[in-house]
């Protein structure tokens, strides 16, 4: 029996019971479309979540000074610690797992322009901060080394704070006042969008960057006489090394602070990497695929039931074929091919619907809010493989039962 004959026989089976056929094909169509759509949407959701966390900086790690841990000193004598530029320099020179390390100074100050006034996050940055954050300049320039060296009063503004403070007429060269002092706007950052992690309570779009030395000149030194920085920002080479990186950081800073390397309260470490690890993002693809595949398996059970009924109704036909010389493997192949053709028809329709659903959702996706499905050849291949596996398993039982029909018993009963 060839494929064409199997196709004709399958079409006759589908036309015999139209309602049953519609219900059976619906399970296959819905299951295949679910595998395609849910898997693609899961990949898009995973990318959106990871992207939202990494907008603060790709593989960003922030290190703060805390205080001596309760396990290492009496509670009444838990002294506070602080970082200076020397600590940032030590991390930059000694860390083997970081590519960039820069001091970071952060203050919430009042900023004004004309009649507008508000409090926002003022960040004292270095020239390397732009690369560390993975940002681009939309207009103007970045903070330069000479700005830091001369403690110039220049500012680079995030997209949101620029609109709110300067309005539609805001441009390069505008003057703003920070803590009562005048600054020139020399640059504007590209919009970042929704962040799922930030390192100071403000998104990057809400920040104003000025040279770190300039901000240090107007901040308190806690009576130490040193230039106290808020934290150190680093970029990890590979996020898989995060645990080792934390140990390396504490190993470098502990001797400088006079604390134990195992004192986790003395050196505080935060990162979007750690936040991502606490979320079941990597399991999302698998869970959604299982949901879609389960629906497809249910559709396969419907095909199995329909073909078993078909075998029961066609026992006389099978008996006659076997009686006139047909081999059992021919009967086995016939019913197997019929089942596979029915599965291919429903799966093909489901594949088209799944692809159309992905394209439609991609058209209405909102970056950072509604994830766009990521459709790849691998996802389509997995869906086709799953559909083929379901068709194979659904076809084996009815085909085997058909091939086991005893022609003498069947013809005598009929």
Protein Blocks (a to p, Z undefined) as FASTA:
>chain_A
ZZklmmmmmmmmmmmmmmlmmmmmmmmmmmmmmmmmmmmmmmmmmmmmmmmmmmnoghia
cdddddddfklocfklmccddddfklmmmmmmmpmkbfbdcddddddddddehjbccddd
dddddfklmmmnopacfbhcdddfklmmnopacddddfklmmmmnommbcehiacdeehi
acddfbdcddebjcfbdcehpafklpccddfklmmmmccehhnopacdfbdcdddfblkl
mmmmmmmmmmmmmmmnopafklmklpccddfklmmmmpckllmmmmmmmmmmmmmmmmmm
mmmmmmmmmmmmmmmmmmmmmmnopafklmmmmmmmmmmmmmmmmmmmmmmmmmmmmmmm
mmmpcehkaccddddfklmmmmmmmmmmmmmmmmmmmmmmmmmpcfklmmmmZZ
